[in-house]
Amino acid sequence: MSHEYDHEPVPGLPANLPEGEQLLWQGSPSAMATARRVLHVGLVAAYFAALLVWRIATGLSDGYTLSQIAFDSIPLLGMAAAAILILSLLARLIARTTIYSITSRRVVMRFGVALPMTVNIPFKAIRSADVALRPDGTGDVALEVDDLGRLTYLHLWPHTRPWFVRKAQPSFRALPDAEHVAGLLSRALHAAAGTPERARRPQAAARPQSAETATGGTAPAAA
């Protein structure tokens, strides 16, 4: 773990929780799911596989032997291995440096491989939340927030809902227990709002309130 986080009184939180606020859950992305779902290692591997098939086909049509084609394909195989290795290592770094937290009053996202950042999202700023489950049980929990200040899609990536660029939605990505986390967040949102839980997916209407950075200032705003 990087020494940038040694100052945290509780891992994943920039300061001790105020009196009366409780930590309900903490978790991190799955490194394997991050590689597959966020960094798309499978698509990269398929791309290089298609290039290899094309090289073999064109080599055979030009009269080259399989041994000659195999030798000429070594640089391509090296690039493929390097790309997959780099993306896999990046996925592990993302998983190791990310901690998502849910308290009785807010959501906290601490992330950043090169530039550490902590984003506080009060429950009152969360308009709704949605969970996307994968067949392997992993999934994402996306938050629709009233105001992100100056935070943009690029500031939050990869901890944001894919393709929601104009109005970014902070997200817990590649969670190994996404369904459990979505249920817990739903109960916490309804408890904070003082309303009974009526849906499995978390939803809560609230008055606008800005998300804040760890320093307490208004978080930079979405485009």
N, C-alpha and C positions, 0 to 999 in steps of 0.2 A: 504494500500500500504506500502511496506517495506521502511524503512528509508535509505536503500542503494542508493535510487534514488533521495534523497533530493537535491543533488548537481547539478542536471541537470538544466541548464538554461531554456530549453524547454523540457517537458516530452518526453522521448524517444530519445533525442539527447544529446551527451556528451558535446557539446559546442555550442555556438551561430553559426549560419550559416555565412560563409564568405559573404562579400558584393557581390551582384549580384546573389547569390544562393537563390532560393525560395523553401519553403516547399509546396509541391503539395498535399500531402495526408498523413494521419496517421490512423492507425487502429490496432485492436487486434483480436486474434482468438475468435471464439465463444466457450464458455465453453462447451456447449452441444455437438457441433460438434467435439470438441477436445476429449471429453469422448468417443464418438461413433467411430470416424474415426481414431483417433491417438492412444488412449489408449485401444480401442476395448472392451469397457464395455459390449457390447452386446454379444460378444463371451465368455467373462468370465461368464456372466449370463447363457448362453446356456450350458456351461461346467458343472456348478453346477446343472442346471436343469436335465442334462443327468445323473449325479451322483445320484440325488434324484430319478429319474425314475428307475434306476438300483437297488437302495436300496429297493424301494417299491416292485419291481418285485421279487427280491430274498427273501425279507421278507415274501411275500405272499406264495411263493413256499416252504418256510421252515415252514409254518404253523403259522406264527405270525399274530396277529390281527392288524388292521389298527392303533388302539391306541398305541400299542407297537411300531409299525414302526414309528409313528409320534414322539413318545418320543425319540426313538433312533436317529431320524434325526435332533434333535435340534442342536447338535454341527455342523452338516453340514450346516444347515440353517444359523447358526451364522457366520460361516466362509464365506459363500456366501455374507451375508449382509455386513460383514466387508470389504471384497475385493471390492465390488461394491462401498461402501462408500469411501474407501481410494482412489480409482481411480477417483471417482467423485470430491473429494476434490482436488486431484492433478490437474485435468483438470481446476478447477476454479483458482488454483494458477498459472498455466501456462498462462491462459487467462489474469489474473490480472497483471502479471509481464512482459508481452510481449507487446511491441509496435513496429509495423512495420512502417517505414517512407519512402516516396518517395519524393526526392527533384528534382530540375531541373538538378542535376548533378550526383546523386548517390542514392543508396538504403541503408538504415540503418536499422539494425535489433538489437533491444535491448531485451534481454531475460535472463532468469536464475532465478530459484526459490531459490536455495542454493548458486550458484556462478554466480553473475551478469556478463554479458558480452555484449559488444556492437561491432557489426561488420559493418564496412563501405565497401560497394561494389561500386566503381565508375562505371558509365555507360560504360566507355571504357573497363572495365574488363568483361562486360557481353557479352557473345557470342550469347546467345539466351534465350528466356523465353517461358514457356509453361503453360497453364492453364488447370486444371482438374476440371470440374464442376460436382456436385452431384445433384441428383433429387430434393433435398430440397433447392437448390439454393446456398448452401455453396460450397467451393472448395479450391483448392491450386494453388498457382502460384510459379512454380519452376524456378530457374535461373541456366543456365549453364555458369560457370565462367571460364575464362582462367587459373587463378592461385589463389588457396586459401592459398598459403603459407603452413604452417604446420597444418592448420585446418583440422580435420577429421570428418567423419560421427558422431562419438561419441561426439565430441565437439559441433556439431550443433544440435544434436537430442534434441527435436523432430522437430526442424525447418529445416528439410532437406527432400528431396524427398525420399520416401520409396524405399528400396532395391538398391538404387544407392550408394553402399558402397565404392567401389574402387575410384570413382571420385564423391565425394559428390556434391549435388546441393542444395545450400541454398534455402529455400522455405518459403513463407508465407502460413502457414497451417491453415485450418479450417476457412477461411474467410467467413463472412456472406454475403459479396458482391463481390465475387471473379471475376465475369465477368466484373463488373465496374472497379475494380482495375487493371485487366489485360489490359483493354482498355486504362486506364489512363497511365499505364506504357509503353504501346506500343507507345502512342503519345509522351511521354516524351523521350523515347529512340530515336525515329526518329527525334524529334526536336533537341536533343543534337547532333545527327549525321549529321544533315542538309540534311536529305533525306525524301521524302514523305512517308507516311504510306501506305503500300500496302497489309497488312494482318491484320486480326482481332487479331490474337495471336501475342504478341510482339516478334520481332526477330531483331537482330542487329549484324552485323559483326563489330569487333573492334580489334585494336592491343592489344597484351597481356599487362596486367597491374595487379599487385597484389591487392587482397582485403586487407584492413587494419583494424586493431583493433582500439578501441577508443583511445588508447594511441598513435596512429600514427605509430606504428611499423608494420612490415609485419605480417599478421595474420598467426598463426601456420598452416603447409601444409597438404593437403590431402594425404592419403596413396596411 
